[in-house]
């Protein structure tokens, strides 16, 4: 079953509508906190998402290296999200990945439909839009392209975009480099918990089993951005999430009871700690609630890569070293698949009770 063209948000946005369909309008309690994202991004007062410079993460100098790790640890514990700079991935490869994704989304909707996913039959990779799978029937103002990009032998290149012609080459190279960065971060986060360097990497599946899933999020211009969200509030289920974007603001983090808008930091990669690492660290590292705003003036595109453990092979539970003897662990043991189901169930219950 191919979804009809009319159901794409891009088609809706370009149809000339002045007001958005009711399925896209957020509930009243959310509307009070949705502002103009460009105004929000300019705000200098209040808490700001930390920027972490990774230049010295592998320094020969113990003291310098330790200082860098402690900054990372502090951001992971207080915020669970940060802008990474000097992360080791070249500006050139990031620019090429962004150009390739942008070119794909510039194709006519009919052309993109050739890559349509079919969520009903479990075919989740490919071009799609959110189906109303939550109790309130709410939709989000975005289309996307979703595919597994690493390990290379687990990819299904048949559903990868053929246009532009360098899409596979640049995305493959970016995924390789990002996998190296993920290892570097997991090592530092392990050491900062007093664990062996390779421990968190091993607990999330290691080189063989940790999956990197890329989701290119395409948020068209919205005639009533104050009523909609590109992505509703959620925490990531992943171990880590790495995000590139086209320098249009939109990401908001729920920090100390308020929505904080992330600034656009040139050449940075945004990194989230996901639920998986929050669970393994017994809540020491935070998986922060976040959402995406949309706007009237500019299309926003982001490239999120979710680093996910295998669905069934590993039991996620707080590592014994992170649980004080006097207290019970904060999270019960679950497989990754069970964790996802648990979140969906809770969300459905919340939706039914509203």
N, C-alpha and C positions, 0 to 999 in steps of 0.2 A: 504494500500500500504506500503510494507516494502522497505526502501531505499536499493539499492544494496550495497554489501560490498565494492565494488570498490570506492564508494563515501565517505567512511570514510577517514579522514586525516591520521589516524593511519595506515590504509592499504596502502595508498599512500606512507607514510614515510618509511614503512618497505619493499616496493617493490624494493628498490635499486636504485630509480631514483637519478640522479646527479643534475638535474635542475627541478625547480618547474613549474607546469602548469601556463599558463599566467593569469588565473583567480585569482591566489594567489599573483601576483606581484602588489605591491602598485603603485599608480600614481607617476609620476616623482617628483611632489612637496613634496611628503612625504618621498621619498627615501633619500633625502639629510640629513634627521635628524635621520635615523635609523643606530645606531652603534652597536658595540659588547657589549652585555649586561653585560658580566663579567668585561670588562674594565670600562664600565660606572659605575657599582656598586662600584668600588674601589675609584672613585673620591671623594676626601675629600673637595675640594674647592667648593665654591658656596653654594646656599641654600640647606638645607636638610629637608626631611619630619620630622616634630616634633614627639618626643616620649612623651606621656602623661602618667604619673604614677597615677593610680586611687586609690592607696592604702588608701588615706585619704578622698576619696569622701564622705564617711559617718561618718567622724571623729566627736567625741563628742565636740572637740575643734572648736568653731566657726571660729577662725582665720585660723586654719590649713585647715579646710574644704573649706573655702572661697578661700584660695590660690589655692587649687586644682581645684576648679570650674573655677577660672579666667584663669588658664593655658589651661583648656579645651576650654573655650570661645575664647581665643586668637587663638588657633589652628583652631577652627571651623570658625572663621571670616577671618583669613589670608590665610589658606590653604584649609580647608574643607576636609582634610584627615590627619590621624595620626596613629602612632603605639601606641596601648594601652598596657600597662604593669600593672601587679598587678590588673587585671580586674576581678578576682574572679572566673574564670573558670579554673578548675584544668588542669595541664599539662597532667594528665593521660587521661582525657576525650578527650582532643584535639588530643593526640597521637592515641587514639583508633578510633576516627572519621577519621583521616587521613589514618590509616592502612586499615580501612574498605573500604574507597573509592578507595584506591590504589589497594586493592585486586580485587575489582570489575573491575577496568580498566585493570588488568592483565589477565582477562578471554579472551579467543579467541574472535575475533570480531563477529564470528557467534553466540556465546553464548550471547554476549551483544545485538545482533540484536533482541533477543526475547523481549527486553524492548524498542524497537524502538518507537519513537513518530511519529506522522503523522501531520506535521504542516498544510498541505493543508486542512485537515478536522477539524482543530482547536484543535487537541489532542497534546498539547504542552509539557505535562509531559512525562518524559522518556529519553531514550538515543537518541542523535541526533548530527547533524552537521549543520552549518549555510547554509541555502539555499540563493541563490543570489536574495535577495528581494530588493536590492537597485538598483538605476538606472544604476550604472556603472557595475553591475553584479559581484562585487568583493566578493571574499571568504576569510575567515579567517582560519589560521592554527591551528584549534582546533576541538576536539569533546567534547561532554559534557553530563552530566546527570542532568536533571532538575526535581525537585519535591517540592510540598508544604509540609513543615515540621511542621507548627504550624499555628493556633490552631489544636490540635490533632483530634478533631471531623470533621475537614474539609479535613483531609488527605485521599489519595487513596492508601492504603497500597498494593493493588493488583499490582501496577506498581513498587513498591520498590524492589531493588535487594534482591534475596533470598540467594545469595552468596556474601560475607561471611555470615555465619549464624547469626552473632551478629550485622549485619548492622542496622536493625531496632531498636534494643535496644540502641546502642550507639548514633545513629543519633537522636533518640527521646530525650535522656537525654541531649545531646548537645543543641538541639533546646530549651528545657525547660530553661536551664541555660542562653542561649543567650537571651531569651525573658526577663528574669530578668535584664540582663545587659542593654538591650534596654530601659527598663523603667527607670533605674538609669540614663542613659545618657540623655534621654528626659526630666527627672525632672530637672537635672542640667542645660540643655540648656534653659528650660523655665525660671528658676529663673534668669539666666544670662541676659535674655531679659526683666526682671522686670515683668514677668507674674506669675500667680499662678503656683505652682509646677506641677500640673497634666494637665496643659493646652495643651501642645503640644501632649502629649499622647492621650488626648481626641480628639484633632483635626485630628489625623491620624487613629482613629478608636478604640482606647482602646484595652483592653484584648480580647474583643469579635471579633473585626473586623480587627485588624492589622494582615496582613498575612506575614508569614516568608517563603520565597521561597529559597530553596537551589539549587545552580548551581555548580556542580563539573566540573571545566574546565580542560581538558586534552590536553596539548600542546606537541605533539610528537617532536622528534628531527627534525630539518629542514635543508636540504642540502644547502639552500641559505638563511640563516636568515636575511641577509642584504636587501633582497627584499620583505620580508613578514611581516605580523603582526599576533599575536595570537588573539588579539582583537583590532579592529580599534578604533580610538579616539572617545570618547563619554562621556557624563555625565550620572550618574545613575538617573533613574526616582524615585527611592525609597525615603523613609524618611531617613533611615540609611542603610548602607551596612557594614557587618562584614566579613572579609576575613582571612582565614587560608591558608598557602601554604607549599610546601615541601622544603622550604629554597633554592629554585633555583630562582635567581632574574628574573624580567621580567616586573614588574609594573613600568610605567612611568607616571609622573604628569606634566601637562603643567602649569608652574609657572613663572610668570613675563616674559612671552615671550619665555621661553626655556623648553625643556623636561628634567625633573629631574628624575633620577632612584632611586626608593626606595631601601634602604638597607634591608638586611634580619636580622631582630631583633629576637633573640631566644625567644620562649614562648610568643610572642606578638600576638595581633589580630589587623589587619589593619582595621580602620574604616573610611568610607566615609560619609560625609553629602550628601544626595541626593537632587534632584530637589524639592521634596515635602517640605522639611524643608527650603530650600532656598526661596521658594515661600511664605510659612507661615511667615518667618522672614523678608519678603520684601528685600531679598538680603543681609541681615546682615551676615547670615551664608552662606558660599560658597559651591556650588556643582562644584567640579573641573573637568576639562577635563582630561581624562586619557586614557591610552592604554596599551597593553601588547606586549612585544617583545618576540621572540623565539630564540633558539640557536641550534648549531650543536651537542653539547656534551651531554646535559642532558634533559630528559623529565621534564617538569614543570607541576605541578598540583596545582590548587588552589580551595578552597572551599568558595564560596561567598554566603552569606545569605542576601537576599534583604528583608528589612522590608517595606512592601507596604500597603498603605491605600486601602480600598475597591474601586472598579473601578467606581461605580456610586453613592454611598450613600452620599459622602461628596463633597462639593464644595471647591476646593483648591483656596485660595486667600490670599493675605497678611492680617495678623491679624490687626485690626484697631490700636492696641497699637504700632505697628511697623511702622506705616505710619505717617510721619510728616504732620501737618495740611496744610502746605504750598506747599506740593508736591503731585502729583498723585501717586498711588501705581505702583510699577514696573511691576506687572504681572496682567493680566486680570483674572477674575474668570473662572475656568474650573473644570470639574470632572477629576479624575485621568485618566480615559479612554480617555477623550478629550486631556489631556496633552500629552499622548503617541501618539495619532493620529497626533497632531500638530507637534511633533518632527519628526515623520515619513514623514509627508508631506514636512516639511522644508528640510529634508535630500534628499528626492526625487527631489525637486526643485534644490537643490545644485548640485546633480548628473547630472541632465539634462542640467544644465548651464555650466558644465565643459567640 
